[in-house]
Amino acid sequence: MLIELCEANEMMTVAKMLEDAHFEVMTYSCLDRCVDCANAPNALVEGIYLEGHDPHQLLTLLLEIKES
């Protein structure tokens, strides 16, 4: 599963955990979602925008999606 992250977003704090969980992680200097990026941890998951309250909550959601 492809996870795309902006380098400025809080999700970068758990990028290594995503890789350890065997997600394909791509990081970019910007995903052109600056307002979203400033407001919440987020990621593009197979092209679909997802956000969470904090990086670990979104990581948990991503792991649940992967298991289903």
Residue pairs with C-beta under 8 A, 6 or more apart in sequence:
1 23
1 24
1 45
1 46
1 62
1 65
1 66
2 23
2 24
2 26
2 45
2 46
2 47
3 18
3 23
3 24
3 25
3 26
3 43
3 44
3 45
3 62
4 25
4 26
4 27
4 28
4 31
4 43
4 44
4 45
5 11
5 12
5 15
5 25
5 26
5 27
5 28
5 31
5 43
5 44
6 12
6 27
6 28
6 29
6 30
6 31
6 33
6 37
6 42
7 27
7 28
7 29
7 30
8 29
8 30
8 37
9 37
9 41
9 42
9 43
10 40
10 41
10 54
10 55
11 41
11 42
11 43
11 55
11 58
12 27
13 55
14 55
14 56
14 58
14 59
15 25
15 27
17 59
18 25
18 59
18 62
19 25
21 62
21 63
21 66
23 62
23 66
31 37
31 44
33 42
33 49
36 42
36 49
36 51
39 51
40 51
40 52
40 53
41 51
41 52
41 53
41 54
41 55
41 57
41 58
42 49
42 50
42 51
42 52
42 58
43 49
43 50
43 51
43 58
43 62
44 50
45 62
45 65
50 58
50 61
50 62
51 58
52 58
52 59
52 61
